[in-house]
């Protein structure tokens, strides 16, 4: 079963976060890789913690997906 498509607010936040990371990466080539690694680690911790709603996990995952080459 696949997750439903993120709502418009989630998509907007994810796009802005990804653009922000990519812009910072223009001055520091390692930034995007480090950001993506930290994002994945944070996602794993969040996924294992029932405190975070699925919409939050969707946003974090979407940012990671947008940063993949």
Secondary structure, 3 states (H helix, E strand, C coil): CCCCCCCHHHHHHHHHHHHHHHHHHHHCCCHHHHHHHHHHHHHHHHHCCCCCCHHHHHHHHHHHHHHCC
